[in-house]
Amino acid sequence: MTARPLRWMPALGLVLAALAAIRADDPKPGEEKDPTSIELPKGAKLRLGSAHTLTRIAAVLPPDYKTALASDPRGTLQRYDLATGRPPDPGKGFFGPGQLLVSGDGTRVLGVSTGPLKVQEVATGKVVQEIKTPASTGIGYSLGGPSVALSADGKVVAQGGSAFGRPTKDGRLAVYVWDVDKNAELARITVAQNQQAFPRLSADGSLLATWGSNAFVPPPSPGGAPALGAGDDDGNRLVQIWDVAAGKEIAKLRLAGARPAAVVFSPDGKTVAASCGDGLIELWEARTGKALVPALGRTGQGRYVAFSPDGKSLAAVGTDGSIQRWVVADGTPLGTTEFPVPFPSLVVAGVGFAADGRVVAWGTIGTVAAVWEAPSGKLLTPLAEHVMAVKSIAFPAGGKQIVTSGFDGRVVRWDAATGKPAAAVPVRPTWTPTYQSGRAALELSPDATRGISYGATPGIFDSRTGSEMFALPPDRAGRGMVGQVASPDHSRVAVLWNPSAPGAKGVVCAVWDLTARRKLIDLDLPGAGGFGGAAAFSPDGTRLVTASPGTDPNGRRVMFFTGWDLKTGKKLGEFDDTTWTGGLHLTAANNDSAVLVTPGGEVWGLDYAGGQKGELIDKRTGNNPIGVVFSPDGSRFAAGMFDPESGRYGARIYDWPRGTILHMFTGHRGPVTALAFSPDGKTLASGSEDTTVLLWDMAAGRGGK
């Protein structure tokens, strides 16, 4: 279908000119504030949540473990104070990969990525050496970390080979030990492991421990070594100890568990501790392999293990975040410290002894970095009310209160005047929630009394208690759900069902009345099904615009856009497009037109009542986890965006229906994941992956009226 341009939409040149005018008011590159700044950004009235949380932590720095290397929105890694969330030396960062290994003295870091290994100074970011070993075609990961190791002084690197990379000529794997300063190979050690070799170095780099993967074991290469199974000859269960200078094995240790998770040397290199993460931490004399008294921990304990600086104590952290300590000499317990906060989704990432005897562990809660210590049990990092991205925002009570829901399964009520949290309610689904996938996240009604969770079928919750009230039934024909949306007042919900089951035909949109708890209508959508699909109600809930996937007569993937009258079930208009095939977001502006946001961040106008594709409003916002939202009077709409000049995320405000840009607000450290206008339209709230919400003054935006 050929669409004629919409007369009420502007030319793209006018939009770009408006954007250029806004850019003229922006700070010049030399005048920019540091992107790590957490001050309230220009145009913002209030921030809900802590701006001090770190969401991109790469490593915690010894020997005091009071600072961390983390990346700002531009990807620059620099030091941050854990207690304040602020960089002690703003701007003095360096670019590097997301995961780092830190030397025991805290002076050097090793970037973990494919290709050459990069060793850098922590203080300056200066690249000490780029090392390309024969194993530098890929990095493997075990429970306890990557297949590279760094000595305590940062002068020796070890990298394990992979069966999927470059094994030795006889089919065996090798570990390569490298002198960092000289960029020279110290040793090439052929190991018993047969899939991925994981190394660990002693403090001075003179000893090496190797162990294997706990994943699929590939068959041997032709003429190579035999494959190792799960029996006594399984080299992946062995921990081998090597003398690096001699290139010889000096001890062979067999663990009681299935596969090693953590292997560490004592500071003097005389003792080695190893754990399979199952509660038993075994100890041996490193040079003889003589078994010592083991340390017994809880189930799931020993994911990471560390020796004290004097080698007399041992500490381990488990999957539940608890820290346990023992006397090395005889395995006597020194105490257990519980994880200090009752949040789900904890992922433990490391443990270490500080110089003053504290044991420090770190990881993430949701997407927020957490660092805690023993024996005090103190949390060293600030913790926000939300620990994952904000899913939805509502302004009940005429805007006197603000309610947010997050992908962490929490509903938080805030005082709109002070920004202080008033109450937090956990969402309690009747099924075990998968917090990382957001199944416990609610889309809030405007009055914040209800919320919808989109899982296999939509569940309707009382957001004040977190309890599920009822769920919509699955499709009788066995179709799979591909899209869903609530009406602006949350009295109705539309669910798109895709013909994924054998025998199911066509795409169906079921519209439900949530107050009466009954289905209103089934709409047979055009298309035969496929990836994607979207829908949007008109502001008054009487009309619907849908996007349904299918193919055209030439076999090309196509998206059908259709307007519907929900009172009669009749089509209003329809057109198809082959350039938009999935991942779309639709928002109806009124009973005739809508705004579409594409996966690439383009913003388009649609005439769904007339069946016409509109014109391009904005070429690239650079941020598309969500669609747009309209102001209460329908005269403006907001879309998420990324500003490459400031390295921050925020929102652009557009005039409707002209599409010209009125305001631009930036200040988030992560993509915008929720947008909402206050009832009077004077405030825009933006929620982000950085776990905070910013309240923007609609009269104060850059380029605003």
Secondary structure, DSSP 8 states (H G I E B T S, - for coil): ------TTS--HHHHHHHHHHHHHTS--GGG---TT--S--TTEEEEES-TT--SSEEEE-TTT--EEEEE-TT-EEEEEETTT---SSTT--EE--SEEEE-TTSSEEEEESSSSEEEEETTT--EEEEE--TTTT---EETTEESEEE-TTS-EEEEE-BTTS---TTS--EEEEEETTTTEEEEEEE-S-SSB-EEEE-TTSSEEEEE--SS------TTS-----SSTT-GGGEEEEEETTTTEEEEEEE-SSSS-SEEEE-TTSSEEEEE-SSSEEEEEETTT--B---EE--TT--SEEEE-TTSSEEEEE-TT--EEEEETTT--EEEEE--SS--S-EEEEEEEE-TTS-EEEEEEETTEEEEEEETT--B-S---S-SS-EEEEE--GGGTEEEEEETTSEEEEEETTT--EEEEEE-B-SS---GGGTTT--EE-TTSSEEEEESSSEEEEETTTTEEEEE----TT--EEEEEEE-TTSSEEEEEEE--STT--SEEEEEEETTTTEEEEEEEESS---S--EEEE-TTSSEEEEEEEEE-TTS-EEEEEEEEETTTTEEEEEEEESS--SS-EEEE-SSSEEEEE-TT--EEEEETTTTEEEEEEES--S--SS--EE-TTSSEEEEEEEETTTTEEEEEEEETTT--EEEEEEEESS-EEEEEE-TTSSEEEEEETTS-EEEEETTSSTT--
